[in-house]
Amino acid sequence: MTGTVNKDIAPEEIVRAGKGMKKRQREAFLEDLLAATSPEYLASILDARADYQARRAKSHEELFPTAPRIILHPQPIVKTLRKMVRTDRTRR
């Protein structure tokens, strides 16, 4: 993350700036802020990465092989449903 911040900034200004960000940008900013201000959080990330590399961690698929996959980007489904609704309305 780049940019400059006045060290005397009020929490309200940070909240206002966060509300003006796009969702992904805001999530990245909050994660960076948490990592920069919390040594415990940063250590937990490093521990998790080490566990993953040492194969001490399992994937979601390994833990729940029969669970349905979560749709992370439902936008194509929404578009399909809208087309279906439009088509159905024109048939009436």
Order of alpha helices (4+ residues) and beta strands (2+ residues): alpha-alpha-alpha-alpha-alpha
